[in-house]
């Protein structure tokens, strides 16, 4: 079955991209999505605060 219909409201999410951020403290690579760059994120291994804004430059 092939259809051209999509879920309502899906358009804003088409441009969201994953960003890999490496923790400066432990070196773990963490994934943050482009729509969450302004939020505070912590490393999943050591809980250090990640500098996501530097990773996106």
mmCIF file of the N, C-alpha and C atoms, coordinates in Angstrom:
data_MODEL
# 
_entry.id   MODEL 
# 
loop_
_atom_site.group_PDB 
_atom_site.id 
_atom_site.type_symbol 
_atom_site.label_atom_id 
_atom_site.label_alt_id 
_atom_site.label_comp_id 
_atom_site.label_asym_id 
_atom_site.label_entity_id 
_atom_site.label_seq_id 
_atom_site.pdbx_PDB_ins_code 
_atom_site.Cartn_x 
_atom_site.Cartn_y 
_atom_site.Cartn_z 
_atom_site.occupancy 
_atom_site.B_iso_or_equiv 
_atom_site.pdbx_formal_charge 
_atom_site.auth_seq_id 
_atom_site.auth_comp_id 
_atom_site.auth_asym_id 
_atom_site.auth_atom_id 
_atom_site.pdbx_PDB_model_num 
ATOM 1   N N  . UNK A 1 1  ? 0.848  -1.182 0.000  1.00 0.00 ? 1  UNK A N  1 
ATOM 2   C CA . UNK A 1 1  ? 0.000  0.000  0.000  1.00 0.00 ? 1  UNK A CA 1 
ATOM 3   C C  . UNK A 1 1  ? 0.889  1.239  0.000  1.00 0.00 ? 1  UNK A C  1 
ATOM 4   N N  . UNK A 1 2  ? 0.597  2.168  -0.852 1.00 0.00 ? 2  UNK A N  1 
ATOM 5   C CA . UNK A 1 2  ? 1.372  3.401  -0.952 1.00 0.00 ? 2  UNK A CA 1 
ATOM 6   C C  . UNK A 1 2  ? 0.406  4.577  -0.870 1.00 0.00 ? 2  UNK A C  1 
ATOM 7   N N  . UNK A 1 3  ? 0.710  5.526  -0.025 1.00 0.00 ? 3  UNK A N  1 
ATOM 8   C CA . UNK A 1 3  ? -0.163 6.685  0.145  1.00 0.00 ? 3  UNK A CA 1 
ATOM 9   C C  . UNK A 1 3  ? 0.670  7.955  0.244  1.00 0.00 ? 3  UNK A C  1 
ATOM 10  N N  . UNK A 1 4  ? 0.119  9.055  -0.173 1.00 0.00 ? 4  UNK A N  1 
ATOM 11  C CA . UNK A 1 4  ? 0.812  10.339 -0.074 1.00 0.00 ? 4  UNK A CA 1 
ATOM 12  C C  . UNK A 1 4  ? 0.398  11.098 1.172  1.00 0.00 ? 4  UNK A C  1 
ATOM 13  N N  . UNK A 1 5  ? -0.493 10.531 1.956  1.00 0.00 ? 5  UNK A N  1 
ATOM 14  C CA . UNK A 1 5  ? -0.947 11.205 3.173  1.00 0.00 ? 5  UNK A CA 1 
ATOM 15  C C  . UNK A 1 5  ? 0.069  11.008 4.291  1.00 0.00 ? 5  UNK A C  1 
ATOM 16  N N  . UNK A 1 6  ? 0.163  12.007 5.167  1.00 0.00 ? 6  UNK A N  1 
ATOM 17  C CA . UNK A 1 6  ? 1.076  11.961 6.307  1.00 0.00 ? 6  UNK A CA 1 
ATOM 18  C C  . UNK A 1 6  ? 0.306  12.314 7.567  1.00 0.00 ? 6  UNK A C  1 
ATOM 19  N N  . UNK A 1 7  ? 0.903  12.034 8.687  1.00 0.00 ? 7  UNK A N  1 
ATOM 20  C CA . UNK A 1 7  ? 0.300  12.418 9.962  1.00 0.00 ? 7  UNK A CA 1 
ATOM 21  C C  . UNK A 1 7  ? 0.226  13.938 10.046 1.00 0.00 ? 7  UNK A C  1 
ATOM 22  N N  . UNK A 1 8  ? -0.861 14.480 10.560 1.00 0.00 ? 8  UNK A N  1 
ATOM 23  C CA . UNK A 1 8  ? -0.954 15.935 10.719 1.00 0.00 ? 8  UNK A CA 1 
ATOM 24  C C  . UNK A 1 8  ? 0.138  16.435 11.667 1.00 0.00 ? 8  UNK A C  1 
ATOM 25  N N  . UNK A 1 9  ? 0.769  17.529 11.302 1.00 0.00 ? 9  UNK A N  1 
ATOM 26  C CA . UNK A 1 9  ? 1.776  18.134 12.170 1.00 0.00 ? 9  UNK A CA 1 
ATOM 27  C C  . UNK A 1 9  ? 3.173  17.562 12.029 1.00 0.00 ? 9  UNK A C  1 
ATOM 28  N N  . UNK A 1 10 ? 3.432  16.713 11.055 1.00 0.00 ? 10 UNK A N  1 
ATOM 29  C CA . UNK A 1 10 ? 4.762  16.117 10.922 1.00 0.00 ? 10 UNK A CA 1 
ATOM 30  C C  . UNK A 1 10 ? 5.783  17.048 10.274 1.00 0.00 ? 10 UNK A C  1 
ATOM 31  N N  . UNK A 1 11 ? 5.361  18.049 9.560  1.00 0.00 ? 11 UNK A N  1 
ATOM 32  C CA . UNK A 1 11 ? 6.271  18.941 8.823  1.00 0.00 ? 11 UNK A CA 1 
ATOM 33  C C  . UNK A 1 11 ? 7.363  19.575 9.690  1.00 0.00 ? 11 UNK A C  1 
ATOM 34  N N  . UNK A 1 12 ? 7.058  20.112 10.879 1.00 0.00 ? 12 UNK A N  1 
ATOM 35  C CA . UNK A 1 12 ? 8.119  20.744 11.675 1.00 0.00 ? 12 UNK A CA 1 
ATOM 36  C C  . UNK A 1 12 ? 9.234  19.782 12.089 1.00 0.00 ? 12 UNK A C  1 
ATOM 37  N N  . UNK A 1 13 ? 8.975  18.488 12.087 1.00 0.00 ? 13 UNK A N  1 
ATOM 38  C CA . UNK A 1 13 ? 9.955  17.520 12.561 1.00 0.00 ? 13 UNK A CA 1 
ATOM 39  C C  . UNK A 1 13 ? 10.834 16.951 11.450 1.00 0.00 ? 13 UNK A C  1 
ATOM 40  N N  . UNK A 1 14 ? 10.574 17.306 10.208 1.00 0.00 ? 14 UNK A N  1 
ATOM 41  C CA . UNK A 1 14 ? 11.343 16.773 9.088  1.00 0.00 ? 14 UNK A CA 1 
ATOM 42  C C  . UNK A 1 14 ? 12.787 17.275 9.079  1.00 0.00 ? 14 UNK A C  1 
ATOM 43  N N  . UNK A 1 15 ? 13.034 18.446 9.625  1.00 0.00 ? 15 UNK A N  1 
ATOM 44  C CA . UNK A 1 15 ? 14.372 19.029 9.569  1.00 0.00 ? 15 UNK A CA 1 
ATOM 45  C C  . UNK A 1 15 ? 15.198 18.782 10.830 1.00 0.00 ? 15 UNK A C  1 
ATOM 46  N N  . UNK A 1 16 ? 14.683 18.052 11.782 1.00 0.00 ? 16 UNK A N  1 
ATOM 47  C CA . UNK A 1 16 ? 15.420 17.767 13.020 1.00 0.00 ? 16 UNK A CA 1 
ATOM 48  C C  . UNK A 1 16 ? 16.542 16.776 12.706 1.00 0.00 ? 16 UNK A C  1 
ATOM 49  N N  . UNK A 1 17 ? 17.761 17.123 13.133 1.00 0.00 ? 17 UNK A N  1 
ATOM 50  C CA . UNK A 1 17 ? 18.930 16.294 12.870 1.00 0.00 ? 17 UNK A CA 1 
ATOM 51  C C  . UNK A 1 17 ? 19.622 15.918 14.176 1.00 0.00 ? 17 UNK A C  1 
ATOM 52  N N  . UNK A 1 18 ? 20.198 14.728 14.260 1.00 0.00 ? 18 UNK A N  1 
ATOM 53  C CA . UNK A 1 18 ? 20.977 14.370 15.449 1.00 0.00 ? 18 UNK A CA 1 
ATOM 54  C C  . UNK A 1 18 ? 22.345 15.048 15.406 1.00 0.00 ? 18 UNK A C  1 
ATOM 55  N N  . UNK A 1 19 ? 22.821 15.454 16.565 1.00 0.00 ? 19 UNK A N  1 
ATOM 56  C CA . UNK A 1 19 ? 24.138 16.076 16.700 1.00 0.00 ? 19 UNK A CA 1 
ATOM 57  C C  . UNK A 1 19 ? 24.918 15.241 17.706 1.00 0.00 ? 19 UNK A C  1 
ATOM 58  N N  . UNK A 1 20 ? 26.140 14.862 17.359 1.00 0.00 ? 20 UNK A N  1 
ATOM 59  C CA . UNK A 1 20 ? 26.976 14.106 18.283 1.00 0.00 ? 20 UNK A CA 1 
ATOM 60  C C  . UNK A 1 20 ? 27.825 15.076 19.082 1.00 0.00 ? 20 UNK A C  1 
ATOM 61  N N  . UNK A 1 21 ? 27.744 14.966 20.406 1.00 0.00 ? 21 UNK A N  1 
ATOM 62  C CA . UNK A 1 21 ? 28.490 15.831 21.310 1.00 0.00 ? 21 UNK A CA 1 
ATOM 63  C C  . UNK A 1 21 ? 29.377 14.944 22.176 1.00 0.00 ? 21 UNK A C  1 
ATOM 64  N N  . UNK A 1 22 ? 30.694 15.177 22.123 1.00 0.00 ? 22 UNK A N  1 
ATOM 65  C CA . UNK A 1 22 ? 31.626 14.396 22.923 1.00 0.00 ? 22 UNK A CA 1 
ATOM 66  C C  . UNK A 1 22 ? 31.852 15.083 24.262 1.00 0.00 ? 22 UNK A C  1 
ATOM 67  N N  . UNK A 1 23 ? 31.708 14.327 25.333 1.00 0.00 ? 23 UNK A N  1 
ATOM 68  C CA . UNK A 1 23 ? 31.906 14.856 26.681 1.00 0.00 ? 23 UNK A CA 1 
ATOM 69  C C  . UNK A 1 23 ? 33.384 15.175 26.886 1.00 0.00 ? 23 UNK A C  1 
ATOM 70  N N  . UNK A 1 24 ? 33.681 16.377 27.361 1.00 0.00 ? 24 UNK A N  1 
ATOM 71  C CA . UNK A 1 24 ? 35.066 16.792 27.602 1.00 0.00 ? 24 UNK A CA 1 
ATOM 72  C C  . UNK A 1 24 ? 35.685 16.038 28.775 1.00 0.00 ? 24 UNK A C  1 
ATOM 73  N N  . UNK A 1 25 ? 34.853 15.583 29.701 1.00 0.00 ? 25 UNK A N  1 
ATOM 74  C CA . UNK A 1 25 ? 35.354 14.919 30.909 1.00 0.00 ? 25 UNK A CA 1 
ATOM 75  C C  . UNK A 1 25 ? 35.693 13.445 30.667 1.00 0.00 ? 25 UNK A C  1 
ATOM 76  N N  . UNK A 1 26 ? 34.767 12.687 30.057 1.00 0.00 ? 26 UNK A N  1 
ATOM 77  C CA . UNK A 1 26 ? 34.973 11.238 29.929 1.00 0.00 ? 26 UNK A CA 1 
ATOM 78  C C  . UNK A 1 26 ? 35.107 10.744 28.493 1.00 0.00 ? 26 UNK A C  1 
ATOM 79  N N  . UNK A 1 27 ? 34.801 11.599 27.509 1.00 0.00 ? 27 UNK A N  1 
ATOM 80  C CA . UNK A 1 27 ? 34.950 11.220 26.112 1.00 0.00 ? 27 UNK A CA 1 
ATOM 81  C C  . UNK A 1 27 ? 33.778 10.467 25.502 1.00 0.00 ? 27 UNK A C  1 
ATOM 82  N N  . UNK A 1 28 ? 32.704 10.280 26.258 1.00 0.00 ? 28 UNK A N  1 
ATOM 83  C CA . UNK A 1 28 ? 31.528 9.588  25.737 1.00 0.00 ? 28 UNK A CA 1 
ATOM 84  C C  . UNK A 1 28 ? 30.839 10.444 24.681 1.00 0.00 ? 28 UNK A C  1 
ATOM 85  N N  . UNK A 1 29 ? 30.434 9.824  23.585 1.00 0.00 ? 29 UNK A N  1 
ATOM 86  C CA . UNK A 1 29 ? 29.694 10.523 22.539 1.00 0.00 ? 29 UNK A CA 1 
ATOM 87  C C  . UNK A 1 29 ? 28.212 10.457 22.888 1.00 0.00 ? 29 UNK A C  1 
ATOM 88  N N  . UNK A 1 30 ? 27.592 11.628 22.985 1.00 0.00 ? 30 UNK A N  1 
ATOM 89  C CA . UNK A 1 30 ? 26.176 11.745 23.326 1.00 0.00 ? 30 UNK A CA 1 
ATOM 90  C C  . UNK A 1 30 ? 25.428 12.297 22.130 1.00 0.00 ? 30 UNK A C  1 
ATOM 91  N N  . UNK A 1 31 ? 24.177 11.868 21.954 1.00 0.00 ? 31 UNK A N  1 
ATOM 92  C CA . UNK A 1 31 ? 23.355 12.343 20.850 1.00 0.00 ? 31 UNK A CA 1 
ATOM 93  C C  . UNK A 1 31 ? 22.333 13.355 21.355 1.00 0.00 ? 31 UNK A C  1 
ATOM 94  N N  . UNK A 1 32 ? 22.312 14.517 20.699 1.00 0.00 ? 32 UNK A N  1 
ATOM 95  C CA . UNK A 1 32 ? 21.354 15.576 21.015 1.00 0.00 ? 32 UNK A CA 1 
ATOM 96  C C  . UNK A 1 32 ? 20.695 15.953 19.691 1.00 0.00 ? 32 UNK A C  1 
ATOM 97  N N  . UNK A 1 33 ? 19.406 16.197 19.714 1.00 0.00 ? 33 UNK A N  1 
ATOM 98  C CA . UNK A 1 33 ? 18.712 16.567 18.485 1.00 0.00 ? 33 UNK A CA 1 
ATOM 99  C C  . UNK A 1 33 ? 18.725 18.082 18.296 1.00 0.00 ? 33 UNK A C  1 
ATOM 100 N N  . UNK A 1 34 ? 18.752 18.499 17.028 1.00 0.00 ? 34 UNK A N  1 
ATOM 101 C CA . UNK A 1 34 ? 18.932 19.907 16.675 1.00 0.00 ? 34 UNK A CA 1 
ATOM 102 C C  . UNK A 1 34 ? 17.863 20.828 17.251 1.00 0.00 ? 34 UNK A C  1 
ATOM 103 N N  . UNK A 1 35 ? 16.694 20.321 17.564 1.00 0.00 ? 35 UNK A N  1 
ATOM 104 C CA . UNK A 1 35 ? 15.657 21.171 18.150 1.00 0.00 ? 35 UNK A CA 1 
ATOM 105 C C  . UNK A 1 35 ? 15.818 21.329 19.659 1.00 0.00 ? 35 UNK A C  1 
ATOM 106 N N  . UNK A 1 36 ? 16.844 20.681 20.247 1.00 0.00 ? 36 UNK A N  1 
ATOM 107 C CA . UNK A 1 36 ? 17.071 20.747 21.690 1.00 0.00 ? 36 UNK A CA 1 
ATOM 108 C C  . UNK A 1 36 ? 18.406 21.396 22.048 1.00 0.00 ? 36 UNK A C  1 
ATOM 109 N N  . UNK A 1 37 ? 18.998 22.124 21.102 1.00 0.00 ? 37 UNK A N  1 
ATOM 110 C CA . UNK A 1 37 ? 20.314 22.731 21.318 1.00 0.00 ? 37 UNK A CA 1 
ATOM 111 C C  . UNK A 1 37 ? 20.300 23.728 22.472 1.00 0.00 ? 37 UNK A C  1 
ATOM 112 N N  . UNK A 1 38 ? 19.218 24.447 22.645 1.00 0.00 ? 38 UNK A N  1 
ATOM 113 C CA . UNK A 1 38 ? 19.141 25.481 23.678 1.00 0.00 ? 38 UNK A CA 1 
ATOM 114 C C  . UNK A 1 38 ? 18.944 24.913 25.087 1.00 0.00 ? 38 UNK A C  1 
ATOM 115 N N  . UNK A 1 39 ? 18.608 23.643 25.198 1.00 0.00 ? 39 UNK A N  1 
ATOM 116 C CA . UNK A 1 39 ? 18.376 23.027 26.509 1.00 0.00 ? 39 UNK A CA 1 
ATOM 117 C C  . UNK A 1 39 ? 19.694 22.592 27.135 1.00 0.00 ? 39 UNK A C  1 
ATOM 118 N N  . UNK A 1 40 ? 19.690 22.391 28.444 1.00 0.00 ? 40 UNK A N  1 
ATOM 119 C CA . UNK A 1 40 ? 20.858 21.874 29.148 1.00 0.00 ? 40 UNK A CA 1 
ATOM 120 C C  . UNK A 1 40 ? 20.852 20.351 29.046 1.00 0.00 ? 40 UNK A C  1 
ATOM 121 N N  . UNK A 1 41 ? 21.992 19.790 28.660 1.00 0.00 ? 41 UNK A N  1 
ATOM 122 C CA . UNK A 1 41 ? 22.126 18.340 28.525 1.00 0.00 ? 41 UNK A CA 1 
ATOM 123 C C  . UNK A 1 41 ? 23.293 17.866 29.372 1.00 0.00 ? 41 UNK A C  1 
ATOM 124 N N  . UNK A 1 42 ? 23.176 16.661 29.905 1.00 0.00 ? 42 UNK A N  1 
ATOM 125 C CA . UNK A 1 42 ? 24.261 16.067 30.677 1.00 0.00 ? 42 UNK A CA 1 
ATOM 126 C C  . UNK A 1 42 ? 24.722 14.780 30.002 1.00 0.00 ? 42 UNK A C  1 
ATOM 127 N N  . UNK A 1 43 ? 25.976 14.447 30.218 1.00 0.00 ? 43 UNK A N  1 
ATOM 128 C CA . UNK A 1 43 ? 26.561 13.228 29.670 1.00 0.00 ? 43 UNK A CA 1 
ATOM 129 C C  . UNK A 1 43 ? 25.842 12.018 30.265 1.00 0.00 ? 43 UNK A C  1 
ATOM 130 N N  . UNK A 1 44 ? 25.534 11.049 29.428 1.00 0.00 ? 44 UNK A N  1 
ATOM 131 C CA . UNK A 1 44 ? 24.821 9.864  29.907 1.00 0.00 ? 44 UNK A CA 1 
ATOM 132 C C  . UNK A 1 44 ? 25.709 8.965  30.754 1.00 0.00 ? 44 UNK A C  1 
ATOM 133 N N  . UNK A 1 45 ? 27.036 9.145  30.680 1.00 0.00 ? 45 UNK A N  1 
ATOM 134 C CA . UNK A 1 45 ? 27.945 8.311  31.469 1.00 0.00 ? 45 UNK A CA 1 
ATOM 135 C C  . UNK A 1 45 ? 28.351 8.947  32.791 1.00 0.00 ? 45 UNK A C  1 
ATOM 136 N N  . UNK A 1 46 ? 28.852 10.192 32.721 1.00 0.00 ? 46 UNK A N  1 
ATOM 137 C CA . UNK A 1 46 ? 29.409 10.810 33.932 1.00 0.00 ? 46 UNK A CA 1 
ATOM 138 C C  . UNK A 1 46 ? 28.566 11.951 34.484 1.00 0.00 ? 46 UNK A C  1 
ATOM 139 N N  . UNK A 1 47 ? 27.489 12.318 33.789 1.00 0.00 ? 47 UNK A N  1 
ATOM 140 C CA . UNK A 1 47 ? 26.551 13.372 34.212 1.00 0.00 ? 47 UNK A CA 1 
ATOM 141 C C  . UNK A 1 47 ? 27.137 14.781 34.156 1.00 0.00 ? 47 UNK A C  1 
ATOM 142 N N  . UNK A 1 48 ? 28.278 14.959 33.497 1.00 0.00 ? 48 UNK A N  1 
ATOM 143 C CA . UNK A 1 48 ? 28.863 16.291 33.286 1.00 0.00 ? 48 UNK A CA 1 
ATOM 144 C C  . UNK A 1 48 ? 27.961 17.082 32.334 1.00 0.00 ? 48 UNK A C  1 
ATOM 145 N N  . UNK A 1 49 ? 27.839 18.389 32.546 1.00 0.00 ? 49 UNK A N  1 
ATOM 146 C CA . UNK A 1 49 ? 27.037 19.220 31.648 1.00 0.00 ? 49 UNK A CA 1 
ATOM 147 C C  . UNK A 1 49 ? 27.770 19.347 30.314 1.00 0.00 ? 49 UNK A C  1 
ATOM 148 N N  . UNK A 1 50 ? 27.044 19.107 29.216 1.00 0.00 ? 50 UNK A N  1 
ATOM 149 C CA . UNK A 1 50 ? 27.622 19.163 27.873 1.00 0.00 ? 50 UNK A CA 1 
ATOM 150 C C  . UNK A 1 50 ? 27.490 20.557 27.282 1.00 0.00 ? 50 UNK A C  1 
ATOM 151 N N  . UNK A 1 51 ? 28.497 20.970 26.521 1.00 0.00 ? 51 UNK A N  1 
ATOM 152 C CA . UNK A 1 51 ? 28.449 22.254 25.826 1.00 0.00 ? 51 UNK A CA 1 
ATOM 153 C C  . UNK A 1 51 ? 27.974 22.002 24.395 1.00 0.00 ? 51 UNK A C  1 
ATOM 154 N N  . UNK A 1 52 ? 26.662 21.889 24.235 1.00 0.00 ? 52 UNK A N  1 
ATOM 155 C CA . UNK A 1 52 ? 26.067 21.555 22.941 1.00 0.00 ? 52 UNK A CA 1 
ATOM 156 C C  . UNK A 1 52 ? 26.251 22.686 21.943 1.00 0.00 ? 52 UNK A C  1 
ATOM 157 N N  . UNK A 1 53 ? 26.206 23.924 22.387 1.00 0.00 ? 53 UNK A N  1 
ATOM 158 C CA . UNK A 1 53 ? 26.336 25.067 21.473 1.00 0.00 ? 53 UNK A CA 1 
ATOM 159 C C  . UNK A 1 53 ? 27.690 25.063 20.773 1.00 0.00 ? 53 UNK A C  1 
ATOM 160 N N  . UNK A 1 54 ? 28.763 24.676 21.465 1.00 0.00 ? 54 UNK A N  1 
ATOM 161 C CA . UNK A 1 54 ? 30.078 24.609 20.835 1.00 0.00 ? 54 UNK A CA 1 
ATOM 162 C C  . UNK A 1 54 ? 30.131 23.506 19.784 1.00 0.00 ? 54 UNK A C  1 
ATOM 163 N N  . UNK A 1 55 ? 29.415 22.436 20.016 1.00 0.00 ? 55 UNK A N  1 
ATOM 164 C CA . UNK A 1 55 ? 29.420 21.307 19.077 1.00 0.00 ? 55 UNK A CA 1 
ATOM 165 C C  . UNK A 1 55 ? 28.697 21.638 17.780 1.00 0.00 ? 55 UNK A C  1 
ATOM 166 N N  . UNK A 1 56 ? 27.817 22.628 17.799 1.00 0.00 ? 56 UNK A N  1 
ATOM 167 C CA . UNK A 1 56 ? 27.040 22.968 16.610 1.00 0.00 ? 56 UNK A CA 1 
ATOM 168 C C  . UNK A 1 56 ? 27.694 24.050 15.769 1.00 0.00 ? 56 UNK A C  1 
ATOM 169 N N  . UNK A 1 57 ? 28.795 24.581 16.181 1.00 0.00 ? 57 UNK A N  1 
ATOM 170 C CA . UNK A 1 57 ? 29.457 25.645 15.418 1.00 0.00 ? 57 UNK A CA 1 
ATOM 171 C C  . UNK A 1 57 ? 30.300 25.089 14.316 1.00 0.00 ? 57 UNK A C  1 
# 
